């Protein structure tokens, strides 16, 4: 027997002369099914209409103090500035070739959803500026209105 294991001689291996039946140099891989999709909003405070009053109050405070992004219902990211709140509507199909009217429909639906939500009553009194973005994982790209 050749070599040692943890300082002890190897025992029980008597087939060193036989060929190896598998290769050990391949990198271990995980199934992509078990991975969660990345999002540019992974650090955002996520709320929806089922959120507790305390969580909605926290979201309002975050927006009021411009301390972070609030993701409402997975559809619109509210990004506060001292003078306005940028409402980034996340395009659910960013590879679709949309015309300006389709982008407007996405914004109108998101605007209506936010307006009818429990969060809307708690928003700071600042203008809302609407745009559509593609969330590609590590950042966003503005899709509409065009720059």
Secondary structure, 3 states (H helix, E strand, C coil): CCCEECCEECCCCCCCCCCCCCCCCCCCCCCHHHCCCCCCCCCCEEECCCCCHHHHHHHHHHHHCCCCEEEECCCEEEEECCCEEEEEEECCCCCCCCCHHHHHHHHHHHHHHHHCCCHHHHCCCCEEEEEEEEECCCCEEEEECCC
